[in-house]
Amino acid sequence: MFGLLDKKKNISMKRAFTILSFILYWLLGNAQYNIRINNILDNSYYINPAAINDEYQAIFSISARKQWIGFPGAPSTYYATGTMFLPKSNAQFGVNVYSDKVGYNTISNISASYAYQINLNKEWQLNLGLGASYQCLSYDRNQLIAMTLDDPAIYNNLLQQTNYNCDLGFELKNELWRIGVSGQNLLSALVKENNILSNANYAYVVYRKKEDQLINLQYGLDAIQYGSIVQMELSLTSFFKFYDEADLFHVGVFYRTQSEMGVVLGYNLSESLNLAYSYDFNVSGISQNTVGSHELIVSYKLNKVNFKPYRY
């Protein structure tokens, strides 16, 4: 008797997991899902191909994000980026690779970008960027337990999909301000078949005054639009340093509409190597089934650029 009850319980759990997976798949197909990380204002290249860091010749970063810990089938995201800035050409080449697993779905993306910096005057630069990407949606059928096991249509519809996409953006900046606008997966808004990832649009403003004092504050405001959803995010970050030395560590907090808030902690292991951790928590209905989301980012900066030619 108890064995039969346990068997029924296992079947019910598997069916619940299947239903959840199909819901997440439906969200993907209806452009209501957005792949993102928390630390986008410190490394805007994640969302904007025009985000040029002209202080270093090359920057590499890897990140891992586990979202909604404790929630079955919750997203797990892995990023790797690399950019190379050529001061004499005022150009940057970049590569962005990520994998996002939701339930039994896995989205893979690899993109290459080119950005050009126009020096408007001695204070302001305008960056223009374009990216092209190859995307793939695949399924782990071993995790799918169909409610109707003898229905082949369920499996026949879960075929691997691929498509191409493109990103476009610009960024206006000086020593105090960074103002950027970008569009990701633009072909998804124009071509119906490009539905692996939805079109997402970003706008952000960052202000930070770098001074030789113990604490420097950074203020950030960004907006994200994907599908019919619009989110706003407000952040405040404190950078700690010892006068004329480089930043030692930073602590930040942020609030995102739709009831998400979190903290960001970062530490410079050396002048080139930085380690950052982020935790965010959703206080809406989903909070009853999760203990929050964790994110880890490691970045490495190579060869500081001291000479910046200006063009008028």
DOFI-803860 format. One record per residue (C-alpha): residue number from 0; x, y, z. Coordinates in steps of 0.25 Angstrom, whole numbers, padded with zeros to 4 digits, always signed. Layout:
(NUM, (X, Y, Z)),
...
***
This chain:
(0, (+0000, +0000, +0000)),
(1, (+0011, +0010, +0004)),
(2, (+0019, +0006, -0008)),
(3, (+0007, +0009, -0017)),
(4, (+0005, +0023, -0010)),
(5, (+0020, +0026, -0012)),
(6, (+0019, +0023, -0027)),
(7, (+0007, +0032, -0028)),
(8, (+0014, +0043, -0021)),
(9, (+0026, +0042, -0030)),
(10, (+0017, +0042, -0043)),
(11, (+0010, +0054, -0037)),
(12, (+0024, +0061, -0035)),
(13, (+0028, +0058, -0049)),
(14, (+0015, +0063, -0055)),
(15, (+0017, +0076, -0047)),
(16, (+0031, +0077, -0052)),
(17, (+0026, +0075, -0066)),
(18, (+0015, +0086, -0065)),
(19, (+0025, +0096, -0059)),
(20, (+0035, +0093, -0071)),
(21, (+0024, +0095, -0081)),
(22, (+0020, +0108, -0074)),
(23, (+0034, +0113, -0075)),
(24, (+0035, +0109, -0090)),
(25, (+0022, +0116, -0093)),
(26, (+0028, +0129, -0086)),
(27, (+0040, +0128, -0095)),
(28, (+0031, +0126, -0108)),
(29, (+0023, +0138, -0104)),
(30, (+0035, +0148, -0102)),
(31, (+0033, +0149, -0087)),
(32, (+0046, +0144, -0083)),
(33, (+0059, +0152, -0082)),
(34, (+0073, +0147, -0079)),
(35, (+0081, +0157, -0071)),
(36, (+0091, +0159, -0059)),
(37, (+0091, +0169, -0048)),
(38, (+0105, +0175, -0050)),
(39, (+0101, +0181, -0064)),
(40, (+0104, +0196, -0060)),
(41, (+0119, +0192, -0056)),
(42, (+0121, +0184, -0069)),
(43, (+0111, +0190, -0079)),
(44, (+0116, +0181, -0090)),
(45, (+0107, +0170, -0085)),
(46, (+0095, +0178, -0091)),
(47, (+0102, +0188, -0101)),
(48, (+0112, +0185, -0112)),
(49, (+0115, +0200, -0111)),
(50, (+0120, +0200, -0097)),
(51, (+0135, +0202, -0099)),
(52, (+0145, +0202, -0087)),
(53, (+0156, +0211, -0093)),
(54, (+0164, +0210, -0080)),
(55, (+0169, +0196, -0083)),
(56, (+0174, +0189, -0096)),
(57, (+0166, +0176, -0092)),
(58, (+0156, +0172, -0082)),
(59, (+0151, +0157, -0080)),
(60, (+0140, +0153, -0070)),
(61, (+0132, +0140, -0067)),
(62, (+0120, +0140, -0058)),
(63, (+0110, +0130, -0053)),
(64, (+0096, +0132, -0048)),
(65, (+0087, +0123, -0041)),
(66, (+0073, +0129, -0040)),
(67, (+0061, +0126, -0031)),
(68, (+0069, +0116, -0022)),
(69, (+0059, +0105, -0018)),
(70, (+0049, +0107, -0029)),
(71, (+0049, +0095, -0039)),
(72, (+0054, +0097, -0053)),
(73, (+0059, +0111, -0049)),
(74, (+0069, +0118, -0059)),
(75, (+0084, +0115, -0058)),
(76, (+0092, +0125, -0066)),
(77, (+0107, +0125, -0070)),
(78, (+0114, +0137, -0077)),
(79, (+0127, +0139, -0083)),
(80, (+0132, +0152, -0090)),
(81, (+0144, +0158, -0096)),
(82, (+0147, +0171, -0102)),
(83, (+0160, +0177, -0108)),
(84, (+0161, +0192, -0110)),
(85, (+0171, +0198, -0121)),
(86, (+0174, +0212, -0116)),
(87, (+0180, +0217, -0129)),
(88, (+0168, +0212, -0137)),
(89, (+0158, +0216, -0127)),
(90, (+0151, +0203, -0128)),
(91, (+0147, +0191, -0120)),
(92, (+0145, +0177, -0124)),
(93, (+0137, +0168, -0114)),
(94, (+0132, +0154, -0112)),
(95, (+0120, +0150, -0103)),
(96, (+0116, +0135, -0100)),
(97, (+0106, +0130, -0091)),
(98, (+0097, +0118, -0088)),
(99, (+0084, +0119, -0080)),
(100, (+0077, +0106, -0075)),
(101, (+0062, +0107, -0071)),
(102, (+0055, +0094, -0068)),
(103, (+0059, +0085, -0079)),
(104, (+0062, +0096, -0089)),
(105, (+0076, +0101, -0092)),
(106, (+0078, +0114, -0100)),
(107, (+0092, +0116, -0105)),
(108, (+0097, +0129, -0111)),
(109, (+0110, +0133, -0117)),
(110, (+0112, +0148, -0123)),
(111, (+0123, +0156, -0128)),
(112, (+0123, +0171, -0128)),
(113, (+0130, +0184, -0133)),
(114, (+0129, +0198, -0127)),
(115, (+0135, +0211, -0131)),
(116, (+0138, +0223, -0122)),
(117, (+0136, +0237, -0127)),
(118, (+0143, +0248, -0119)),
(119, (+0133, +0259, -0119)),
(120, (+0142, +0268, -0111)),
(121, (+0152, +0267, -0100)),
(122, (+0141, +0263, -0090)),
(123, (+0131, +0255, -0098)),
(124, (+0132, +0242, -0106)),
(125, (+0121, +0235, -0114)),
(126, (+0122, +0220, -0116)),
(127, (+0114, +0213, -0127)),
(128, (+0113, +0198, -0127)),
(129, (+0108, +0186, -0135)),
(130, (+0107, +0171, -0131)),
(131, (+0103, +0159, -0139)),
(132, (+0100, +0146, -0132)),
(133, (+0097, +0131, -0134)),
(134, (+0086, +0125, -0125)),
(135, (+0082, +0111, -0122)),
(136, (+0070, +0105, -0114)),
(137, (+0071, +0091, -0110)),
(138, (+0064, +0081, -0100)),
(139, (+0068, +0071, -0090)),
(140, (+0058, +0060, -0093)),
(141, (+0063, +0051, -0082)),
(142, (+0057, +0061, -0072)),
(143, (+0043, +0061, -0079)),
(144, (+0033, +0052, -0073)),
(145, (+0021, +0053, -0082)),
(146, (+0007, +0052, -0075)),
(147, (+0003, +0043, -0087)),
(148, (+0015, +0035, -0089)),
(149, (+0011, +0029, -0102)),
(150, (+0008, +0042, -0109)),
(151, (+0020, +0044, -0119)),
(152, (+0015, +0059, -0123)),
(153, (+0021, +0064, -0110)),
(154, (+0035, +0059, -0113)),
(155, (+0034, +0062, -0128)),
(156, (+0031, +0077, -0125)),
(157, (+0044, +0078, -0116)),
(158, (+0054, +0079, -0128)),
(159, (+0066, +0087, -0127)),
(160, (+0064, +0101, -0133)),
(161, (+0075, +0111, -0138)),
(162, (+0075, +0125, -0143)),
(163, (+0083, +0138, -0145)),
(164, (+0081, +0151, -0138)),
(165, (+0087, +0165, -0137)),
(166, (+0089, +0176, -0126)),
(167, (+0091, +0191, -0128)),
(168, (+0094, +0202, -0118)),
(169, (+0101, +0215, -0114)),
(170, (+0108, +0221, -0102)),
(171, (+0111, +0235, -0099)),
(172, (+0121, +0237, -0088)),
(173, (+0131, +0246, -0081)),
(174, (+0139, +0245, -0068)),
(175, (+0126, +0246, -0059)),
(176, (+0114, +0241, -0068)),
(177, (+0111, +0229, -0076)),
(178, (+0098, +0229, -0084)),
(179, (+0094, +0217, -0093)),
(180, (+0083, +0212, -0101)),
(181, (+0083, +0198, -0107)),
(182, (+0074, +0188, -0114)),
(183, (+0077, +0173, -0113)),
(184, (+0072, +0162, -0123)),
(185, (+0066, +0173, -0132)),
(186, (+0063, +0162, -0143)),
(187, (+0053, +0156, -0133)),
(188, (+0044, +0168, -0134)),
(189, (+0045, +0168, -0149)),
(190, (+0045, +0153, -0153)),
(191, (+0035, +0144, -0147)),
(192, (+0043, +0131, -0148)),
(193, (+0054, +0138, -0140)),
(194, (+0047, +0134, -0127)),
(195, (+0058, +0127, -0118)),
(196, (+0060, +0140, -0111)),
(197, (+0051, +0152, -0110)),
(198, (+0055, +0166, -0114)),
(199, (+0060, +0174, -0102)),
(200, (+0063, +0189, -0101)),
(201, (+0071, +0196, -0090)),
(202, (+0074, +0210, -0086)),
(203, (+0083, +0214, -0075)),
(204, (+0090, +0226, -0068)),
(205, (+0102, +0225, -0059)),
(206, (+0108, +0236, -0051)),
(207, (+0121, +0234, -0043)),
(208, (+0131, +0245, -0038)),
(209, (+0145, +0239, -0036)),
(210, (+0152, +0247, -0025)),
(211, (+0164, +0244, -0016)),
(212, (+0156, +0241, -0004)),
(213, (+0152, +0229, +0004)),
(214, (+0138, +0227, -0002)),
(215, (+0133, +0230, -0016)),
(216, (+0118, +0228, -0019)),
(217, (+0112, +0223, -0032)),
(218, (+0098, +0226, -0036)),
(219, (+0091, +0217, -0047)),
(220, (+0077, +0217, -0053)),
(221, (+0073, +0207, -0064)),
(222, (+0061, +0203, -0071)),
(223, (+0058, +0189, -0078)),
(224, (+0047, +0186, -0088)),
(225, (+0044, +0172, -0093)),
(226, (+0031, +0167, -0099)),
(227, (+0020, +0175, -0091)),
(228, (+0029, +0176, -0079)),
(229, (+0036, +0189, -0075)),
(230, (+0045, +0189, -0062)),
(231, (+0052, +0200, -0056)),
(232, (+0065, +0199, -0047)),
(233, (+0071, +0209, -0037)),
(234, (+0085, +0206, -0031)),
(235, (+0095, +0212, -0022)),
(236, (+0109, +0207, -0020)),
(237, (+0120, +0212, -0011)),
(238, (+0134, +0210, -0016)),
(239, (+0145, +0210, -0005)),
(240, (+0159, +0214, -0007)),
(241, (+0171, +0219, +0000)),
(242, (+0173, +0233, -0006)),
(243, (+0181, +0232, -0019)),
(244, (+0181, +0217, -0019)),
(245, (+0172, +0209, -0028)),
(246, (+0158, +0204, -0023)),
(247, (+0160, +0193, -0012)),
(248, (+0145, +0188, -0012)),
(249, (+0131, +0193, -0014)),
(250, (+0117, +0191, -0008)),
(251, (+0104, +0194, -0015)),
(252, (+0089, +0192, -0013)),
(253, (+0079, +0192, -0024)),
(254, (+0063, +0192, -0025)),
(255, (+0056, +0187, -0038)),
(256, (+0042, +0189, -0041)),
(257, (+0033, +0176, -0039)),
(258, (+0038, +0175, -0025)),
(259, (+0053, +0171, -0027)),
(260, (+0064, +0176, -0018)),
(261, (+0078, +0172, -0015)),
(262, (+0093, +0175, -0012)),
(263, (+0106, +0175, -0020)),
(264, (+0119, +0173, -0013)),
(265, (+0132, +0174, -0021)),
(266, (+0147, +0173, -0017)),
(267, (+0159, +0176, -0025)),
(268, (+0169, +0164, -0023)),
(269, (+0179, +0172, -0031)),
(270, (+0180, +0184, -0040)),
(271, (+0175, +0175, -0051)),
(272, (+0167, +0164, -0045)),
(273, (+0153, +0167, -0039)),
(274, (+0143, +0157, -0032)),
(275, (+0129, +0161, -0030)),
(276, (+0117, +0155, -0023)),
(277, (+0102, +0159, -0024)),
(278, (+0090, +0154, -0017)),
(279, (+0075, +0158, -0020)),
(280, (+0062, +0154, -0015)),
(281, (+0048, +0155, -0021)),
(282, (+0038, +0159, -0010)),
(283, (+0026, +0156, -0019)),
(284, (+0018, +0143, -0018)),
(285, (+0030, +0135, -0023)),
(286, (+0037, +0138, -0010)),
(287, (+0029, +0126, -0004)),
(288, (+0037, +0116, -0012)),
(289, (+0051, +0122, -0013)),
(290, (+0062, +0127, -0004)),
(291, (+0067, +0137, -0015)),
(292, (+0077, +0137, -0026)),
(293, (+0092, +0137, -0026)),
(294, (+0102, +0142, -0036)),
(295, (+0117, +0142, -0037)),
(296, (+0126, +0150, -0046)),
(297, (+0141, +0149, -0049)),
(298, (+0148, +0160, -0058)),
(299, (+0162, +0162, -0062)),
(300, (+0167, +0175, -0068)),
(301, (+0180, +0175, -0077)),
(302, (+0189, +0186, -0080)),
(303, (+0184, +0200, -0075)),
(304, (+0183, +0210, -0086)),
(305, (+0190, +0224, -0083)),
(306, (+0189, +0231, -0096)),
(307, (+0176, +0235, -0103)),
(308, (+0176, +0242, -0116)),
(309, (+0165, +0252, -0119)),
(310, (+0159, +0255, -0132)),
(311, (+0150, +0268, -0134)),
***
